[in-house]
Amino acid sequence: MNAISDAVLRAFALLFTGDPDLWRIVWVSVKTSIVGLLLATPPAILIGYVVAMRRFAGRRIVIWLAQAALSLPTVLVGLVLYLLLSRHGPLGGLQWLFSQSGIVLGQCVVALPVLLAFTLAAVQGLDPRYAETAIALGAAPLQVMVRVLHEARFGVMAAVLSGFGRVISEVGCALMVGGNIEGETRTITTAIALETSKGEFAQGIALGIVLVSIALLMNGALMLLQGDAHTVRERA
Amino acid sequence: MSIGIHSQITAAVFENANAPQRDERRKALLGVRGLRKRHGDRLLFDIDVLDIATHSAYVLTGMNGAGKSTLLRVLGGLERAEIDSLRFAGEDVLRVHPYPRALRRAIVYVHQHPILFSTSVADNIGYGLAVRGESPAAVRPVVAAAMAWAGVAHLRDTDPTKLSGGEKQRVALARAKVLQPRLLLLDEPTSNLDGAAREQVIALIPTMVEAGSSIVIACHDRDLINLHGVQRLKLRDGHLEYR
């Protein structure tokens, strides 16, 4: 019991004394997650919109794959990317293995199905009269898309927040592709796994507190958005 | 004002609105040949000839499920159907799925329950002009005039979700009017409205014909069906009857 309370106290000390190693890890995590998310968001939203709005051969297969990819273990994504980025892999020339670029690529791949599936659900759930009205008023296809995504913005924002939550909390892909190199590719989750395996709990607990804080912030923002959306729907 | 008196006034306006039509000997606006719509194996309608003239108003009647709304949606380019040929304003339309942009922008369809975008009433009314690339400075006075016409000027910055059914319908009509459509398709514009809201909407319709649009109104509303100067179409057993 004393060991746990001691670790917790040291964890708070690390947090509040501005331990540079700890905050560098947080920075690497946040940076790679945000960049990966920014890269994944435009294509995922575009694909999600097109799949939701258009009828084409193989559409159901795309939806099935997107939804199945939600439950894809990130460690498997990491394995595939490891093979692709390794020296003899087809993308080996990029030299992204064990680099932040590799982690960003992994975060992008991990976030994409979440963003796509949530955007798809948000657009599919929207009243089709929004798109029809825009078309009937003479909007071009791109203008219709902008209008529809604006009307589905709460769902799309929820998709982005969920995607961020997924990438910042995943460990498998970041560990395999990043390699957990101190000061370079060590992220919150890989650091927690490493420190715990060494029996050093203080930094792990401190990073866990940061991760939980980020999760609370993300979910708080999501709740605020959903609360607003619910109010609008009730009034409508 | 009672509904009966109101109908007489509206009828007079409609007759005036149709005066140009008589002068121009009913120039053809839209001509469709061989229009068929199927829902699966079921043939919803099979229309040999559908002609809409310029500066004219039509009511489209029929039993529930006859396909009135579907026909309007097809004409509005929102739903696919088999079409042998389509002429609009004297030009053959070779591609009907989707409509070419010029045709798309000449026809405006208004839903039975219009949906307003989650922006201000003014922005809703100006939307069609904005997507046509009109500058905000050019849109502003047109929108202001349309809001005055529809009696919704006081709702300019109101959240559309707070509007009543009648107000929404009038905003939707104003949103269509600013585009000066050659053909306006109204799906049951007075359904679910009663009293003053219904009369206000009925009063707006003939002024749109007066402004130069042809209008096809799918409806069950006796006051609209019985208006003088309005031509009657009926969908019965999948065929279109001119009455």
Interface residues (C-beta under 8 A of the other chain):
Chain A: D127 R129 Y130 E132 T133 A134 I135 A136 L137 G138 A139 A140 Q143 R147 H150 E151 V232 R235 A236
Chain B: G76 G77 L78 R101 R104 R105 V108 Y109 V110 H111 H113 P114 I115 F117 S118 Y127 G128 V131 R132 D159 T161 K162 R175 A176 L179
